[in-house]
Amino acid sequence: MTIRFGLLGAGRIGKVHARAISSDANARLVAVADAMAPAAEAISAAYGCDMRSIDAILSATDIDAVVICTPTDTHADLIEAFAKAGKAIFCEKPIDLSLARVKSCLEVVRKTKAVLMVGFNRRFDPHFKAVRAEIDKGTLGLVEMVTITSRDPGAPPLDYIGRSGGIFRDMTIHDFDMARFLLGEEVAEVSAMASVLVDPAIGKAGDSDSVQVMLKTATGKLALISNSRRATYGYDQRIEVHGSKGAAVAENQRPVSIEVATSAGYTRPPLHDFFMTRYTEAYAAEIAAFIAAVQGKAKAEPSGEDGLLALALAEAALKSVAEGRTVKMSEVAG
């Protein structure tokens, strides 16, 4: 069964998903919608799909599922509309910047029994998945500590900072989901610190660009997350899991994995420049997993509930920074 897709949003992440959909033998990109006509035209020309309005995609009988890549403040409304229309939904994170709005949205999803998957693509990275596989096999024993490093090569434009919801909701939210994925149990306490070390203008916009977060579960498992909006050496993406029997590490990836030795010493090629190339395999695997869920062959994971819990962790981190203390998840989760 070929799943027929509508793509909502033709920006940077929309292009990534258009490529992933069009590369999957079980999928066909039927239509793209974007308020900016040139962006939609580029995807239409590249993949031979129609250009339609969101309303036309909503009522279309030749579309089974949609991928939502529009601005965050549209996500919840679109999820509800397409759930009521009987279409399967893949939505980029976050569902909304408000926990209350996410909860009301997920209630609509539950009532309509819609298929909803949230875009935490790093769960599908083959290197990170391999670490999780070692956990599942028992190789590492009981997980005790998780360390996640995620640093962007550069800060986003200031106009994006203002509408992103801040670094915890926009960037660290991926790491919150990865921490849950690796810890194997829910976080009970959050301690966070934040600074402006990259660009003073980010601070003036009300955000931070450098953060450290410590997570603790009820049984005492710990996770440390390190984020920066600046890494002069490339896109820095690493994880380590330490357990009672051993440890597993997923190192940074490079477009070419070689090492050159000369009289000057040992050198390796630079890291990937950003997420579009670093996570190409993850995005393809993510769409394949969504297709399987639409076909009824697997659960839709990460779920809307996963999206809600990651956002709750972001809210706890914000509260921790604002109040200078450890925050219990019971204070924000409700």
PADOBA-766016 format. One record per residue (C-alpha): x, y, z; residue in three letters; residue number from 1. Coordinates in pm, 1 decimal. Example, Ala and Ser with C-alpha at 12.3 -4.5 7.8 and 13.67 -1.06 7.14 Angstrom:
(atom (1230.0 -450.0 780.0) 'ALA' 1)
(atom (1367.0 -106.0 714.0) 'SER' 2)
***
This chain:
(atom (0.0 0.0 0.0) 'MET' 1)
(atom (151.8 327.5 -114.3) 'THR' 2)
(atom (90.9 616.7 126.4) 'ILE' 3)
(atom (0.4 938.6 -52.1) 'ARG' 4)
(atom (143.4 1247.4 117.8) 'PHE' 5)
(atom (67.1 1614.9 142.6) 'GLY' 6)
(atom (352.4 1836.0 263.5) 'LEU' 7)
(atom (261.0 2147.4 460.6) 'LEU' 8)
(atom (554.4 2385.1 457.8) 'GLY' 9)
(atom (832.5 2399.4 198.9) 'ALA' 10)
(atom (1110.7 2553.6 404.0) 'GLY' 11)
(atom (1437.7 2396.5 513.7) 'ARG' 12)
(atom (1288.0 2102.3 704.4) 'ILE' 13)
(atom (1013.2 2065.8 443.4) 'GLY' 14)
(atom (1278.7 2005.5 180.4) 'LYS' 15)
(atom (1436.7 1736.8 398.8) 'VAL' 16)
(atom (1104.6 1555.0 435.2) 'HIS' 17)
(atom (1018.1 1593.2 66.4) 'ALA' 18)
(atom (1339.0 1410.9 -19.6) 'ARG' 19)
(atom (1273.0 1138.7 239.3) 'ALA' 20)
(atom (916.0 1079.9 116.9) 'ILE' 21)
(atom (1016.8 1073.2 -247.7) 'SER' 22)
(atom (1298.7 827.5 -175.9) 'SER' 23)
(atom (1065.7 572.6 -13.2) 'ASP' 24)
(atom (911.0 308.9 -239.9) 'ALA' 25)
(atom (604.8 294.5 -13.0) 'ASN' 26)
(atom (528.3 666.0 -40.2) 'ALA' 27)
(atom (433.6 925.6 -298.9) 'ARG' 28)
(atom (443.0 1301.5 -253.5) 'LEU' 29)
(atom (116.4 1420.7 -407.1) 'VAL' 30)
(atom (103.6 1786.8 -308.3) 'ALA' 31)
(atom (288.4 2066.3 -129.7) 'VAL' 32)
(atom (147.9 2381.4 30.3) 'ALA' 33)
(atom (336.1 2691.2 139.6) 'ASP' 34)
(atom (244.1 3057.4 178.3) 'ALA' 35)
(atom (564.9 3140.5 -9.2) 'MET' 36)
(atom (495.4 3032.1 -366.9) 'ALA' 37)
(atom (862.9 3009.0 -478.3) 'PRO' 38)
(atom (937.8 2758.8 -200.6) 'ALA' 39)
(atom (644.5 2538.0 -299.2) 'ALA' 40)
(atom (734.6 2572.4 -667.3) 'GLU' 41)
(atom (1087.1 2444.9 -598.6) 'ALA' 42)
(atom (959.7 2127.0 -432.7) 'ILE' 43)
(atom (690.6 2080.4 -697.2) 'SER' 44)
(atom (951.8 2102.9 -971.5) 'ALA' 45)
(atom (1198.2 1876.1 -792.7) 'ALA' 46)
(atom (954.0 1595.3 -710.1) 'TYR' 47)
(atom (672.0 1632.3 -962.3) 'GLY' 48)
(atom (398.1 1699.9 -707.5) 'CYS' 49)
(atom (106.0 1942.4 -718.0) 'ASP' 50)
(atom (96.9 2283.5 -554.3) 'MET' 51)
(atom (-220.5 2313.2 -348.3) 'ARG' 52)
(atom (-356.7 2515.9 -59.8) 'SER' 53)
(atom (-374.2 2365.1 288.4) 'ILE' 54)
(atom (-755.0 2364.6 262.2) 'ASP' 55)
(atom (-734.4 2172.8 -65.6) 'ALA' 56)
(atom (-504.8 1914.5 92.6) 'ILE' 57)
(atom (-739.6 1891.8 391.4) 'LEU' 58)
(atom (-1035.6 1795.5 171.6) 'SER' 59)
(atom (-839.2 1591.0 -83.0) 'ALA' 60)
(atom (-941.3 1230.1 -141.5) 'THR' 61)
(atom (-606.1 1141.3 -297.6) 'ASP' 62)
(atom (-400.6 1216.6 15.7) 'ILE' 63)
(atom (-371.1 975.2 308.2) 'ASP' 64)
(atom (-123.4 1155.3 533.3) 'ALA' 65)
(atom (36.5 1494.1 589.3) 'VAL' 66)
(atom (373.1 1611.7 711.6) 'VAL' 67)
(atom (345.2 1940.5 901.9) 'ILE' 68)
(atom (650.3 2166.0 867.3) 'CYS' 69)
(atom (475.5 2500.6 912.1) 'THR' 70)
(atom (553.7 2754.2 1189.8) 'PRO' 71)
(atom (506.8 2620.0 1541.8) 'THR' 72)
(atom (205.7 2836.8 1623.0) 'ASP' 73)
(atom (8.2 2658.8 1348.8) 'THR' 74)
(atom (88.7 2299.3 1448.7) 'HIS' 75)
(atom (-188.1 2227.6 1700.1) 'ALA' 76)
(atom (-464.7 2374.8 1483.6) 'ASP' 77)
(atom (-345.4 2179.6 1181.0) 'LEU' 78)
(atom (-317.2 1854.0 1376.9) 'ILE' 79)
(atom (-675.1 1891.0 1496.3) 'GLU' 80)
(atom (-807.1 1977.5 1150.1) 'ALA' 81)
(atom (-638.1 1685.4 978.3) 'PHE' 82)
(atom (-726.5 1444.9 1258.9) 'ALA' 83)
(atom (-1093.0 1535.0 1212.3) 'LYS' 84)
(atom (-1048.3 1490.1 835.7) 'ALA' 85)
(atom (-931.7 1132.8 892.5) 'GLY' 86)
(atom (-575.0 1178.0 771.6) 'LYS' 87)
(atom (-259.9 1048.4 939.6) 'ALA' 88)
(atom (-32.0 1320.1 1072.1) 'ILE' 89)
(atom (342.0 1359.7 1107.9) 'PHE' 90)
(atom (425.3 1687.3 1283.0) 'CYS' 91)
(atom (759.2 1850.7 1346.4) 'GLU' 92)
(atom (831.5 1936.7 1708.1) 'LYS' 93)
(atom (694.7 2100.7 1911.2) 'PRO' 94)
(atom (318.7 2051.3 1885.7) 'ILE' 95)
(atom (279.7 2391.3 2052.3) 'ASP' 96)
(atom (468.0 2611.2 2297.4) 'LEU' 97)
(atom (189.7 2576.4 2557.9) 'SER' 98)
(atom (147.5 2257.3 2758.2) 'LEU' 99)
(atom (-224.7 2325.8 2796.0) 'ALA' 100)
(atom (-266.6 2366.4 2419.8) 'ARG' 101)
(atom (-76.0 2044.5 2352.4) 'VAL' 102)
(atom (-299.8 1857.4 2596.1) 'LYS' 103)
(atom (-618.7 1985.0 2431.4) 'SER' 104)
(atom (-479.2 1896.4 2088.9) 'CYS' 105)
(atom (-393.3 1542.8 2197.2) 'LEU' 106)
(atom (-746.4 1501.7 2330.8) 'GLU' 107)
(atom (-876.3 1565.1 1976.4) 'VAL' 108)
(atom (-626.2 1312.7 1841.9) 'VAL' 109)
(atom (-747.0 1057.7 2095.6) 'ARG' 110)
(atom (-1115.1 1113.9 2019.5) 'LYS' 111)
(atom (-1064.3 1090.3 1642.9) 'THR' 112)
(atom (-825.6 793.4 1679.1) 'LYS' 113)
(atom (-588.8 966.0 1439.6) 'ALA' 114)
(atom (-236.6 842.1 1374.1) 'VAL' 115)
(atom (2.5 1107.8 1505.0) 'LEU' 116)
(atom (380.6 1094.7 1511.3) 'MET' 117)
(atom (607.3 1374.8 1635.4) 'VAL' 118)
(atom (937.0 1454.3 1465.9) 'GLY' 119)
(atom (1212.7 1358.2 1705.7) 'PHE' 120)
(atom (1435.6 1228.7 1427.9) 'ASN' 121)
(atom (1739.1 1151.1 1644.8) 'ARG' 122)
(atom (1572.1 834.8 1776.7) 'ARG' 123)
(atom (1615.6 701.2 1422.0) 'PHE' 124)
(atom (1983.0 785.0 1381.5) 'ASP' 125)
(atom (2157.8 448.3 1326.5) 'PRO' 126)
(atom (2440.3 534.5 1568.0) 'HIS' 127)
(atom (2210.4 644.5 1850.6) 'PHE' 128)
(atom (1982.9 347.8 1784.1) 'LYS' 129)
(atom (2282.6 117.7 1816.4) 'ALA' 130)
(atom (2350.2 256.1 2163.7) 'VAL' 131)
(atom (1987.1 196.9 2260.3) 'ARG' 132)
(atom (2016.8 -158.6 2122.6) 'ALA' 133)
(atom (2308.5 -227.7 2359.2) 'GLU' 134)
(atom (2094.8 -103.4 2648.3) 'ILE' 135)
(atom (1809.5 -331.6 2542.9) 'ASP' 136)
(atom (2042.9 -631.5 2512.8) 'LYS' 137)
(atom (2166.8 -577.0 2867.5) 'GLY' 138)
(atom (2526.2 -524.1 2757.9) 'THR' 139)
(atom (2561.8 -213.7 2972.6) 'LEU' 140)
(atom (2370.8 -348.8 3270.9) 'GLY' 141)
(atom (2150.3 -95.0 3445.2) 'LEU' 142)
(atom (2174.1 253.3 3295.5) 'VAL' 143)
(atom (2320.7 493.1 3550.6) 'GLU' 144)
(atom (2430.3 805.9 3361.7) 'MET' 145)
(atom (2362.8 955.7 3019.6) 'VAL' 146)
(atom (2565.0 1239.2 2864.9) 'THR' 147)
(atom (2431.2 1425.2 2560.6) 'ILE' 148)
(atom (2628.3 1691.8 2373.0) 'THR' 149)
(atom (2447.9 1892.6 2105.9) 'SER' 150)
(atom (2602.5 2209.0 1966.1) 'ARG' 151)
(atom (2497.7 2392.3 1652.9) 'ASP' 152)
(atom (2760.8 2533.9 1416.5) 'PRO' 153)
(atom (2603.7 2878.4 1452.2) 'GLY' 154)
(atom (2309.0 3065.3 1596.5) 'ALA' 155)
(atom (1987.5 3101.9 1394.2) 'PRO' 156)
(atom (1871.0 3443.4 1269.4) 'PRO' 157)
(atom (1742.1 3677.4 1539.5) 'LEU' 158)
(atom (1393.2 3687.7 1388.8) 'ASP' 159)
(atom (1378.0 3309.5 1436.4) 'TYR' 160)
(atom (1493.7 3338.1 1798.8) 'ILE' 161)
(atom (1193.2 3556.3 1872.4) 'GLY' 162)
(atom (937.7 3302.7 1751.9) 'ARG' 163)
(atom (1117.5 2976.9 1839.6) 'SER' 164)
(atom (1002.6 2954.2 2199.7) 'GLY' 165)
(atom (1361.2 2974.1 2321.6) 'GLY' 166)
(atom (1653.2 2735.3 2324.8) 'ILE' 167)
(atom (1494.8 2482.5 2563.7) 'PHE' 168)
(atom (1176.4 2443.7 2355.6) 'ARG' 169)
(atom (1350.2 2470.3 2019.4) 'ASP' 170)
(atom (1689.6 2299.0 2054.7) 'MET' 171)
(atom (1719.5 2118.1 2387.3) 'THR' 172)
(atom (1378.8 1957.1 2333.0) 'ILE' 173)
(atom (1549.5 1705.6 2100.1) 'HIS' 174)
(atom (1790.5 1616.6 2379.2) 'ASP' 175)
(atom (1511.7 1590.3 2634.8) 'PHE' 176)
(atom (1350.1 1328.9 2411.2) 'ASP' 177)
(atom (1681.1 1149.3 2361.2) 'MET' 178)
(atom (1741.9 1145.1 2737.8) 'ALA' 179)
(atom (1402.4 979.1 2792.7) 'ARG' 180)
(atom (1481.3 735.8 2508.9) 'PHE' 181)
(atom (1808.5 629.9 2671.2) 'LEU' 182)
(atom (1725.6 649.8 3043.1) 'LEU' 183)
(atom (1431.5 413.6 3011.3) 'GLY' 184)
(atom (1230.0 585.7 3283.6) 'GLU' 185)
(atom (1072.0 923.7 3334.4) 'GLU' 186)
(atom (1255.3 1226.4 3470.4) 'VAL' 187)
(atom (1153.2 1340.7 3819.0) 'ALA' 188)
(atom (1374.8 1648.5 3867.9) 'GLU' 189)
(atom (1534.0 1911.9 3642.4) 'VAL' 190)
(atom (1821.5 2149.0 3722.6) 'SER' 191)
(atom (1925.5 2393.3 3450.6) 'ALA' 192)
(atom (2166.0 2680.2 3400.8) 'MET' 193)
(atom (2174.8 2917.3 3103.5) 'ALA' 194)
(atom (2405.4 3189.8 2973.3) 'SER' 195)
(atom (2450.7 3422.0 2678.3) 'VAL' 196)
(atom (2804.1 3354.8 2554.8) 'LEU' 197)
(atom (2763.5 3354.8 2176.1) 'VAL' 198)
(atom (2568.5 3668.8 2084.0) 'ASP' 199)
(atom (2447.1 3945.3 2320.8) 'PRO' 200)
(atom (2157.9 4009.9 2082.5) 'ALA' 201)
(atom (2018.0 3667.6 2169.0) 'ILE' 202)
(atom (2006.3 3773.3 2533.0) 'GLY' 203)
(atom (1835.1 4100.3 2439.7) 'LYS' 204)
(atom (1575.0 3891.8 2256.6) 'ALA' 205)
(atom (1501.6 3714.9 2584.4) 'GLY' 206)
(atom (1677.9 3386.8 2511.9) 'ASP' 207)
(atom (2001.2 3205.1 2600.5) 'SER' 208)
(atom (2256.2 3047.4 2367.9) 'ASP' 209)
(atom (2451.9 2822.5 2607.0) 'SER' 210)
(atom (2283.8 2583.1 2851.3) 'VAL' 211)
(atom (2355.8 2287.7 3076.3) 'GLN' 212)
(atom (2076.1 2068.4 3212.9) 'VAL' 213)
(atom (2085.7 1788.5 3470.0) 'MET' 214)
(atom (1798.1 1541.3 3478.1) 'LEU' 215)
(atom (1731.3 1292.5 3758.3) 'LYS' 216)
(atom (1484.4 1005.0 3763.2) 'THR' 217)
(atom (1301.0 874.3 4070.0) 'ALA' 218)
(atom (1552.3 588.7 4101.2) 'THR' 219)
(atom (1850.3 825.0 4076.9) 'GLY' 220)
(atom (1955.3 784.0 3712.9) 'LYS' 221)
(atom (2123.1 1099.5 3582.9) 'LEU' 222)
(atom (2143.5 1268.2 3244.1) 'ALA' 223)
(atom (2357.2 1569.9 3156.1) 'LEU' 224)
(atom (2274.7 1777.7 2847.8) 'ILE' 225)
(atom (2518.7 2034.7 2705.0) 'SER' 226)
(atom (2393.0 2276.1 2437.3) 'ASN' 227)
(atom (2553.7 2567.3 2256.9) 'SER' 228)
(atom (2448.2 2775.5 1958.6) 'ARG' 229)
(atom (2814.4 2788.1 1849.3) 'ARG' 230)
(atom (3057.9 2516.7 1749.6) 'ALA' 231)
(atom (3331.1 2653.5 1524.2) 'THR' 232)
(atom (3438.3 2300.6 1428.3) 'TYR' 233)
(atom (3102.1 2177.0 1288.7) 'GLY' 234)
(atom (2777.7 2016.1 1402.3) 'TYR' 235)
(atom (2862.8 1850.8 1735.4) 'ASP' 236)
(atom (2636.7 1552.8 1815.2) 'GLN' 237)
(atom (2751.8 1294.0 2070.6) 'ARG' 238)
(atom (2599.8 1064.9 2332.7) 'ILE' 239)
(atom (2738.6 838.6 2602.8) 'GLU' 240)
(atom (2553.0 590.6 2821.7) 'VAL' 241)
(atom (2724.4 455.8 3132.3) 'HIS' 242)
(atom (2581.4 150.2 3305.2) 'GLY' 243)
(atom (2655.6 -96.6 3580.9) 'SER' 244)
(atom (2836.1 -331.4 3338.8) 'LYS' 245)
(atom (2989.9 -92.5 3087.5) 'GLY' 246)
(atom (2943.4 206.7 2860.2) 'ALA' 247)
(atom (2849.4 282.3 2500.0) 'ALA' 248)
(atom (2943.0 592.2 2302.6) 'VAL' 249)
(atom (2819.1 736.5 1973.7) 'ALA' 250)
(atom (3082.9 976.5 1846.9) 'GLU' 251)
(atom (3053.4 1262.0 1600.6) 'ASN' 252)
(atom (2998.3 1166.3 1239.3) 'GLN' 253)
(atom (3177.5 1295.6 932.0) 'ARG' 254)
(atom (3081.0 1293.4 562.8) 'PRO' 255)
(atom (3398.8 1090.9 504.9) 'VAL' 256)
(atom (3527.7 868.6 786.1) 'SER' 257)
(atom (3900.1 852.9 723.6) 'ILE' 258)
(atom (4213.8 940.7 916.1) 'GLU' 259)
(atom (4526.7 1069.2 742.5) 'VAL' 260)
(atom (4871.0 1028.4 900.5) 'ALA' 261)
(atom (5170.9 1230.8 783.6) 'THR' 262)
(atom (5485.6 1371.0 939.1) 'SER' 263)
(atom (5268.7 1662.2 1055.4) 'ALA' 264)
(atom (5049.4 1430.6 1259.9) 'GLY' 265)
(atom (4703.6 1270.1 1234.8) 'TYR' 266)
(atom (4412.6 1452.8 1071.8) 'THR' 267)
(atom (4047.5 1371.5 1003.0) 'ARG' 268)
(atom (3790.2 1544.9 779.2) 'PRO' 269)
(atom (3558.0 1805.8 935.7) 'PRO' 270)
(atom (3223.6 1720.3 1090.5) 'LEU' 271)
(atom (2893.0 1751.8 909.5) 'HIS' 272)
(atom (2793.5 2116.3 872.0) 'ASP' 273)
(atom (2437.2 2083.7 1008.8) 'PHE' 274)
(atom (2136.7 1857.5 1062.4) 'PHE' 275)
(atom (2038.8 1830.0 693.8) 'MET' 276)
(atom (2345.2 1616.3 619.0) 'THR' 277)
(atom (2419.6 1472.3 964.6) 'ARG' 278)
(atom (2075.9 1314.8 1002.3) 'TYR' 279)
(atom (1993.8 1218.5 641.6) 'THR' 280)
(atom (1958.1 850.0 733.2) 'GLU' 281)
(atom (1756.1 935.1 1042.8) 'ALA' 282)
(atom (1502.2 1140.5 846.1) 'TYR' 283)
(atom (1457.5 859.8 594.2) 'ALA' 284)
(atom (1412.4 600.1 870.0) 'ALA' 285)
(atom (1171.9 832.8 1050.8) 'GLU' 286)
(atom (944.0 863.1 747.2) 'ILE' 287)
(atom (965.2 486.6 691.8) 'ALA' 288)
(atom (850.9 432.9 1052.2) 'ALA' 289)
(atom (560.5 673.4 1002.5) 'PHE' 290)
(atom (456.8 492.1 685.1) 'ILE' 291)
(atom (459.2 162.0 875.3) 'ALA' 292)
(atom (235.1 319.8 1139.8) 'ALA' 293)
(atom (-9.0 448.3 877.8) 'VAL' 294)
(atom (-16.5 100.8 724.8) 'GLN' 295)
(atom (-100.1 -45.2 1066.3) 'GLY' 296)
(atom (227.3 -237.1 1090.1) 'LYS' 297)
(atom (371.4 -47.9 1390.4) 'ALA' 298)
(atom (288.6 206.1 1659.3) 'LYS' 299)
(atom (336.6 573.8 1580.2) 'ALA' 300)
(atom (641.2 662.3 1789.0) 'GLU' 301)
(atom (753.6 914.0 1901.0) 'PRO' 302)
(atom (392.3 983.3 1992.8) 'SER' 303)
(atom (203.0 1296.3 2080.8) 'GLY' 304)
(atom (254.6 1202.3 2443.9) 'GLU' 305)
(atom (631.3 1192.1 2383.9) 'ASP' 306)
(atom (602.2 1543.9 2243.2) 'GLY' 307)
(atom (410.5 1656.2 2550.6) 'LEU' 308)
(atom (665.4 1509.5 2793.1) 'LEU' 309)
(atom (961.4 1666.0 2610.4) 'ALA' 310)
(atom (790.2 2005.0 2620.3) 'LEU' 311)
(atom (720.7 1959.7 2992.8) 'ALA' 312)
(atom (1094.0 1904.2 3047.5) 'LEU' 313)
(atom (1162.8 2226.4 2858.5) 'ALA' 314)
(atom (916.2 2410.8 3082.0) 'GLU' 315)
(atom (1084.7 2267.3 3391.8) 'ALA' 316)
(atom (1425.5 2380.8 3263.2) 'ALA' 317)
(atom (1293.8 2733.3 3203.9) 'LEU' 318)
(atom (1149.7 2741.3 3554.7) 'LYS' 319)
(atom (1475.6 2612.5 3698.9) 'SER' 320)
(atom (1675.4 2890.1 3531.0) 'VAL' 321)
(atom (1425.0 3159.3 3626.0) 'ALA' 322)
(atom (1409.6 3054.3 3992.0) 'GLU' 323)
(atom (1763.2 2923.2 4038.7) 'GLY' 324)
(atom (1658.2 2588.1 4182.4) 'ARG' 325)
(atom (1584.0 2226.5 4103.7) 'THR' 326)
(atom (1229.8 2180.4 3972.6) 'VAL' 327)
(atom (1024.5 1866.9 4027.1) 'LYS' 328)
(atom (833.5 1752.3 3719.2) 'MET' 329)
(atom (516.0 1738.5 3927.3) 'SER' 330)
(atom (531.7 2118.8 3938.0) 'GLU' 331)
(atom (490.6 2155.5 3560.6) 'VAL' 332)
(atom (335.2 1834.0 3433.8) 'ALA' 333)
(atom (3.5 1883.9 3613.5) 'GLY' 334)
***
